[in-house]
Amino acid sequence: MGLARGDQVERLLQGRPPRLLRTTDYAREGGLRYLVREPGDYVVILDNAMEGRGPVTADVRVELDYESAAAQEPRMLPPPRRRMVVGISLVSFSAIAGYAGWLVLGAVRRRNSAPPSTSR
């Protein structure tokens, strides 16, 4: 079983192999998934020529899932939300860096103000 663009039917009818977008292994049953990125005509091709048998009857079920394809599309936040995310990130980073600097400065001051050790 394979999925091809609609224009590949002509190649198949002329006896030439079609350019398939996705295929399954040769099996009695199968399924495939393909994220279609360009609108257009697509065909599902079932080929039983490998066994050299005559015509067969096949049950085919096609499911179109528009929601999961839309969920996979990358999206950008609207400008006000982007500014908010950047602002919160900068404030958080500044707070963490300031706290770390304050801790380091306190440690340096304690070390410098400690009386020198007297070792004999």
N, C-alpha and C positions, 0 to 999 in steps of 0.2 A: 504494500500500500504506500502511496506517496502523495504529496501535496505539491501542486505546481501552479504557476500563474496561468490564466485562461488561454494565453496565446500559445502555450505549449501543446494544446490539443492538436493543432495542425501538424506539428512535428511527429506526434504519435501516429496520426492517421497516415502520414507519408512513410511510416515504417522506421523513422529515425527516433532515437531515444530522446525523451523529453528532459529538460533541465528541471530537476526536482528540487524543491526548497527543503523538504524533509521527507525521510523515508522510514519505514519500519523493516525489521528483519522479516525474512520469508517465514510465515507461520500461519497456522489456521485461524488465529485470532490476533488482533493487534490494536494499537491505538497510538495516536501521536498528538503532540501539542506543538503549536507554532504561534509565535506572537507576530501578527501581521502588522507591519509598520506602514505600508502603503495601501491606500484604498484601490480596489480593482476587482477583477474577476479571478477567482481561484477554482481549481478543479481537484477532486480527489480521484486518484487513479488506482484501480484495483487490477493487478496483472496476474493471471494464472498461466502464463505462457511457459513458466519454468517446468511445470509438470507435463506440458504438451497436451493437456486435456481440452475438451470442447467447452462450450458455454456453461456457466454455472450461475446459480442464484446466490446472492449475497445480501445479508442484512447489514445495513450501514446506518449508523447513528452519528449525526453531526451536532455538536454543541458549540454555540458561539457565546463567549464570555466577555462581554464588554466591560464589566466592572473591574475585573482583576487586571485587565490591560491598562485601564485608566489609572489604577492604583500604582502601576509600575512606572508611570511617566514621571520624570523628575519635575519638580515644581519649585518655584521660588516664592519666598514669603513676600507679602505686599510691603512696599517701602516703609510705612510706619512701624510695622512689626519687625522688619530688619533693623531699623534704628534702635528699637527697644532691645533686641537681642544683643546688638553690638554694645549698647550702653550698659546693660546688665553685666556683660562679659568684662568690659573694661573696669567697672566698679568692683566686681568680684576679684579680678586679677590685682587691681591696685590695693584692695584691702588685704589680700593674702601676702603680696609682696611687702606692703608696709608693716604687717605684723612680723613677718620673717626678719625684716630689717631691724625692727625694734628689738627683737630677741637677740640678734647678732650684736647690735650696738650695746645692749645691756651686758652681754657677756664680755665684750671688749673693755668696757668701762670697769667692770669688776676685776678683770685681770690686771688692768693698768693701775687700779687704785689699791690693790692688795699689797700689804707690806712685803718687801723682799724677803725671801726665805733665807734664814741664816743657817748655813750648813758648814760645819767645821770639820 
